[in-house]
Amino acid sequence: MPICNAQALLALPHDQMVEVIRRWTRKKMTETQSWNFWARDDQAAPLEDWRVWLVMAGRGYGKTRMGAEWVRALAAQHAGARFALVGATLNEARAVMVEGESGLLSLPYSERPLWEPSLRRLTWRNGATGTLFSAAEPESLRGPQHDFAWADEIAKWPNGIKAWDNLMLGLRLGQHPRIMATTTPRPVPLVRRLNAEKGVTITHGRTTDNDMNLPPDFIASVRAIYAGTRLGRQELDGELIADAAGALWSRDLLERQRASAAPELKRVVIGVDPPVSENGDACGIVAVGLGIDKNAYVLADHSIAGASPERWARAVAAAAEAWQADRVVAEINQGGNMVETVLRAADLAMPIKRVHASRSKSVRAEPIAALYEARRVFHTTAFPEMEDQMCGLVSGGGYEGPGRSPDRADALVWALSELMLGKTERVPQVRLL
């Protein structure tokens, strides 16, 4: 089997890989120095016809190298072509896009463009030119015409919309003018617009996709610190995370309410939001503890999707046993007495409090959101799926989060309502985590 790129080579057993390398000709060895050999499949330019290619990926993914290689390849193919190279500032454009370790002057090729810093211009041997622009000066993009453009870190652009519009209006040379935008995602207006705009081809990527070129200690450390957090999902996983208008919880609020561990606990409650059917939504199962400091601590999300009543009931029983819970609070709107019957059949011996929802999920969640604002509830770790649902609950009764129903968030609300808003006459022994 011919080895066309590094991914195919590294997938071979060690002995076979060594044998393949030994057979390489000098021409093949030269080819292995090229981007086409080392680039991952996800770093290749889209095959379909496109005008705007947006690469939204985590730090260290290889976005800068992708942009520089894309410009270099097009410059070689299009003699006399004009490129706009746009950064957040001129200093950043020069330091990253041109002179940086993955910039145009650092690419491992014998032919390099002539760099004229005073003119902010790169010139290739065939007459193709690249000119640097600053998004902080959007008017500088008014007037110049270009065949192609590379826009770097657009989420950092201080005048994002205006600079982008001026750039696009000047992209009018050649048969197929195109622009490549590379960025770590942030929910700024320009990124949100492009993410929703028809005709924009988007590549998503994570930091870990490039683990072959990143120190293992770096990957392990950032995972340990940021995995599941808003910052980690944005900066490492390349997710565009935006708060819904009027949401009861914001991402910033949830990040503020994190605790490394729970203190001694007075009570532990399991909140349950049963699914309508096995093929319906997930069964929300959330463990919450009441600390001796009178604050609540979200301990675990044991929610399970696509499960039969017997299976999700066993999951509830297992969660209750694992956390030594003293009560299960279960919504009975769907299933009525069947919910308790199923839970009892799973050998759940502790008290089961049946609750009936007479108001919408959002309305029930409002007093719980107020407890977060008052710094009375803390998350002992990141709960990405549940937190996405929480940030999708909108004041007034709407839901704009993932899935059809905020089942995990609803289970959380039931558990916190029992601990923080219900009667407190039952106080079992202190538990240690």
PyMOL commands that set and color helices and strands:
alter all, ss='L'
color gray80, all
select helices_A, chain A and resi 6-10+14-22+26-31+35-38+41-43+63-77+90-98+104-106+117-119+138-141+154-156+160-169+189-196+207-213+216-226+230-235+251-256+309-322+337-345+361-373+384-390+407-421
alter helices_A, ss='H'
color red, helices_A
select strands_A, chain A and resi 52-57+82-87+114-116+121-123+129-134+148-152+178-183+200-205+265-273+284-291+296-301+327-331+352-355+377-379+393-394+398-399
alter strands_A, ss='S'
color yellow, strands_A
deselect
rebuild
show_as cartoon
